[in-house]
Amino acid sequence: MRSLALIFGLMTMSAAAQEQVMGVLKDGDISVGVVWEAADSGVVGRYKVRNAGAAEVYVFDRLYRTAVTGFRTVDPDYAWHWLEGDGVFRVAKFVPQVPSGTKVESPEVAYARVLTAGGVLEGRVLLAGRLDQDLPYGAAPPLAAVDKITSIVFSVGYAEVDPQVDANEIKAGDEAVLSLPYGWLIGQQRIVSAEPQALAVPMQR
């Protein structure tokens, strides 16, 4: 769990303290479910993020790819992914914390979509047929690849909408996504995970 927390870059703020910050979003309001399908051509995960609470939230599920020129292209199907213990394969969309001792000109962020109170957001993840590992800031995977994973789990970051924080709209293909300040993102982000699903898929070695 400690290595997982370091990868996600979660703050140590308790759930109760987080509720006091905004006062509306509560534990259990946000949930996510995923249906995974595996084939030789690739692994597809179709997810739904549900909001059972009274607060609007930002869902940080729009990552981007950066060209050698520095140009960012939002890829709605992209997610970080890595192997954990006991053959569990983690797939995640979130805002990572800058690793300790690392200097960057521009921190990695995830762009946001708004999930209304009582609403549902749908999305998709595409992975290679033989799974690789890809972590923020080019970090080394915590574990070496195995012949086949045993299960797969999806996680996504979110935070309650704060109208006092500027959110800049960016056009990304057919949709608009929101860019928020990195410091606010790291301070307010929570993570929700789906139930693990048994899945035997080979990894690249």
ZIHU-V817208 format. One record per helix or strand of 2 or more residues. SS is the DSSP state (helix for helix, strand for strand). FROM is the first residue (numbers start at 1). TO is the last residue. Records with the same first field share a line. If there is no record, write none. Layout:
SS: FROM-TO, FROM-TO
This chain:
helix: 2-8, 15-22, 85-87, 136-138, 182-188
strand: 30-39, 42-51, 57-66, 72-75, 80-83, 88-93, 111-115, 120-127, 151-160, 167-172, 175-180, 190-193, 197-198, 202-203
